[in-house]
Amino acid sequence: MAKKENYQALASSIIESLGGEENVTFFTHCMTRLRFNLKDKSLVDEAAVKTLTGVVGSQWSGDQFQIIIGQQVGDVYAAILKITNIEGAAKAADEVVEGSKEKKRFSISAVFDAFAGCVSPLLPVLIGSGMLKIITLVLNLTGAISPESGTYIILDFAGDAGFYFLPVFVGATAARKFGGNMGLGMMLGAMMIHPNFINALAEGRLDFLSVPVYSASYASTIFPAIIAVFVMSKVEEQVVRFSPVAIRAILEPLVTLLIMIPLTLCLIGPIGAMLGVYITAGVMWLYNTMGFVGVAILAAAWPFMVLTGMHSAITPYLTQSFATLGYEPIALTAIIIANLNQGAASAAVAFKSKSVSIKSSAATCAITAVLAGVTEPAMFGINLRFKRPMIGAAIGSLIGGAIAGLGRAHAYAFAASAGVFAFPIYITDNIMNLVWMVIGCGVGMMGTFVATLILYREEAVEVQEAPAAMEDTINMTGAVE
């Protein structure tokens, strides 16, 4: 499945199984999944999607249909854009499905999806910025470079820029998600961190037409910009609706901004800022109250959260935690441990299985999960398929999460991979932070391996040779061809 024509064949089959490109209203992708919002959910042939060579699995997350591909998701995404007229994520900004009440229905899942959809496109920025900060720290700790040198100063402020200007970045992605003007979304984010605004707040009381402006810091925040741009998209719709065509180009940005500037600074911004603070404080309270138990439980539960789509709710929290605290104490630790244990469970199946094809597939899945942090092949192709390895992974995750939690291992940046290559995000001037994480992962993986060896029973039907489609799927999503 490494050739472009094969990606295009898969892309064509996927679109056909979704009811055709005209049924797609929103299309994007994350690290491993294609994400579709559709006009008519009944047209989706989910059974056909799951049989496609190159597809690891599929699921509904709220009203969004997700197709799990793996590491090659970007190639399949590009192939779909190439062979269709679908415009990717930008499509949602321009298309309103008439009479589609189901898409507009409020639900907690839809709220989580909206926030995650605004933040997920920014992961490369957050990962890059975080790793720059790690590099500068390592260079300083090893004495390889002086903090007063120009190189260090440039790398340091470049790393800070990714977080400081988050309201501007989020303004753009939120506008794309909610169907607003991207330029106006960025402007709302920019005005919240403008130096004159910050200075005016610092000097004393600030008001707009006698309405007080709440003093808050919006640098490195995401919630104020997301909420403001969501409201802006609705305001913009009404301005466009009632503006004369001849002067719409002038009225649309002007009237929208005249409404949104006071609304954002006097009401929406403060609400969003407080929301971010309270969410982070709530998680810290839970962590301080439950301690290592909370890390252990989250690590064991994480794969099941992925299965239900609940994992999308964690991304906004992670961003806010790094922006507010400078570190993240519970979620990333649990996620990395859970991912490594999916690989360990798959490795145990490969070790114990008598089937050559299962051994090969399970070993490839284990490598992909441990090295790349991509767990879908192991989770859907091996562990869920045989069920008991999932129990073994949960046991190991409980053990590993408890150990890392006892050592209070904190992540200090986003990880480009949630596998073993994520360990650098635990590097600080306190070496024990990294040591506790490595010990937790190592012991947890050994616990998973042993538990899976004990629990896994190979039935007669399981030792039959796996179908060729399964092997092709593993080759496409894994690290080994």
Order of alpha helices (4+ residues) and beta strands (2+ residues): alpha-beta-beta-alpha-beta-beta-alpha-alpha-alpha-alpha-alpha-alpha-alpha-alpha-alpha-beta-beta-alpha-alpha-alpha-alpha-alpha-alpha-alpha-alpha-alpha-alpha
